[in-house]
Amino acid sequence: MFTLASGVSFLALLPLGFTRDGNVYGSSAFLRIAAALMSTGCLVAFLNPDYGLAGISLIAGFWLMRDRPRLSILCLFPLVAYIQGWVGAVLAMVVLMTYDGTRGFIQTTTQKYLLYIFYPAHLAVIWTFA
């Protein structure tokens, strides 16, 4: 969760160096982006998240290339391999390459809430028997 929180805080600070159409503006854009990186780096040093700066870089990379998902998957493969290992990276990329942007199989609120109940319930069962 700390990696996700750090990544979201970086994404919140990152647009300070960009215009609304996504172009970098002014000579201070570099300084703004550097300030976002440094403040996120301080947060990472304080929180010590599981994936560190590599996880935050992965979050930022997928966000920056969100309009070109297949290209982002290929470009970020080495970073995923660094975090998860080569086998985990290949398996993750196969799953990500199959996603076409459509909503999943959960169509009704009943199915949604049953899955919301199932996840903590099965963790409780595992915890009970562990």
C-alpha positions as CSV (number, residue, x, y, z in Angstrom):
1,M,0.0,0.0,0.0
2,F,2.9,2.4,0.7
3,T,4.2,1.9,-2.9
4,L,0.7,2.8,-4.2
5,A,0.4,5.8,-1.9
6,S,3.9,7.0,-3.0
7,G,3.0,6.5,-6.6
8,V,-0.2,8.4,-6.3
9,S,1.5,11.2,-4.6
10,F,4.1,11.4,-7.4
11,L,1.3,11.4,-10.0
12,A,-0.4,14.2,-8.1
13,L,2.8,16.3,-8.2
14,L,3.9,15.4,-11.7
15,P,1.4,17.5,-13.7
16,L,2.8,20.6,-12.1
17,G,5.4,20.7,-14.9
18,F,3.0,20.1,-17.8
19,T,0.3,22.2,-19.5
20,R,-3.3,20.8,-20.0
21,D,-2.4,19.4,-23.4
22,G,0.5,17.5,-21.9
23,N,3.4,19.6,-23.2
24,V,6.2,20.6,-20.9
25,Y,6.2,24.4,-20.5
26,G,8.8,26.9,-19.6
27,S,12.3,26.5,-18.2
28,S,10.9,25.8,-14.8
29,A,9.2,22.6,-16.0
30,F,12.4,20.6,-15.3
31,L,12.6,22.0,-11.8
32,R,9.0,21.2,-11.1
33,I,9.4,17.6,-12.3
34,A,12.6,17.3,-10.3
35,A,10.8,18.7,-7.2
36,A,8.1,16.0,-7.7
37,L,10.8,13.3,-7.9
38,M,12.7,14.6,-4.9
39,S,9.6,14.9,-2.7
40,T,8.4,11.4,-3.7
41,G,12.0,10.1,-3.0
42,C,11.8,11.6,0.5
43,L,8.4,9.9,1.0
44,V,9.9,6.6,-0.2
45,A,12.9,7.0,2.1
46,F,10.5,7.6,5.0
47,L,7.9,4.9,4.3
48,N,10.3,2.3,2.8
49,P,7.7,0.7,0.5
50,D,8.1,-2.9,-0.7
51,Y,9.0,-2.0,-4.3
52,G,10.8,1.3,-3.6
53,L,11.5,3.7,-6.5
54,A,11.1,0.9,-9.0
55,G,7.4,0.4,-8.1
56,I,6.8,4.2,-8.2
57,S,8.6,4.4,-11.6
58,L,6.3,1.6,-12.9
59,I,3.2,3.4,-11.7
60,A,4.4,6.6,-13.3
61,G,5.4,4.8,-16.5
62,F,2.0,3.2,-17.0
63,W,0.3,6.5,-16.3
64,L,2.5,8.5,-18.7
65,M,1.9,6.0,-21.5
66,R,-1.8,5.4,-20.7
67,D,-2.9,6.3,-24.2
68,R,-0.7,3.6,-25.7
69,P,-1.2,0.5,-23.4
70,R,0.6,-2.1,-25.6
71,L,3.6,0.1,-26.1
72,S,3.8,0.8,-22.4
73,I,3.7,-2.9,-21.6
74,L,6.6,-3.5,-23.9
75,C,8.6,-0.5,-22.8
76,L,8.1,-1.2,-19.1
77,F,8.9,-5.0,-19.4
78,P,12.5,-4.6,-18.1
79,L,11.3,-2.7,-15.0
80,V,8.6,-5.4,-14.3
81,A,11.3,-8.1,-14.8
82,Y,13.5,-6.2,-12.2
83,I,10.7,-6.2,-9.7
84,Q,9.1,-9.6,-10.3
85,G,11.8,-11.6,-12.0
86,W,11.7,-12.7,-15.7
87,V,9.0,-15.5,-15.2
88,G,6.7,-13.1,-13.3
89,A,7.3,-10.4,-15.9
90,V,6.4,-12.7,-18.8
91,L,3.2,-13.9,-17.0
92,A,2.2,-10.4,-16.1
93,M,2.7,-9.1,-19.6
94,V,0.7,-12.0,-21.1
95,V,-2.2,-11.0,-18.8
96,L,-1.8,-7.3,-19.5
97,M,-1.6,-7.8,-23.3
98,T,-5.0,-9.6,-23.3
99,Y,-6.8,-6.7,-21.7
100,D,-8.8,-4.7,-24.3
101,G,-10.2,-2.0,-22.1
102,T,-13.7,-3.4,-21.7
103,R,-15.4,-3.9,-18.4
104,G,-15.0,-7.3,-16.8
105,F,-17.4,-10.1,-16.1
106,I,-19.0,-8.5,-13.0
107,Q,-22.2,-6.8,-14.4
108,T,-24.5,-6.7,-11.4
109,T,-24.2,-5.1,-8.0
110,T,-25.0,-8.5,-6.4
111,Q,-22.0,-10.1,-8.1
112,K,-19.8,-7.2,-7.1
113,Y,-20.8,-7.4,-3.4
114,L,-20.5,-11.2,-3.3
115,L,-16.9,-10.8,-4.4
116,Y,-16.4,-8.0,-1.9
117,I,-17.5,-10.5,0.8
118,F,-15.6,-13.5,-0.6
119,Y,-12.1,-11.9,-0.5
120,P,-12.0,-11.1,3.3
121,A,-13.9,-14.2,4.1
122,H,-11.5,-16.5,2.4
123,L,-8.6,-14.7,4.1
124,A,-10.2,-15.2,7.4
125,V,-10.6,-18.9,6.7
126,I,-6.9,-19.2,5.7
127,W,-5.9,-17.3,8.8
128,T,-8.0,-19.5,11.0
129,F,-6.3,-22.7,9.7
130,A,-2.8,-21.3,9.5
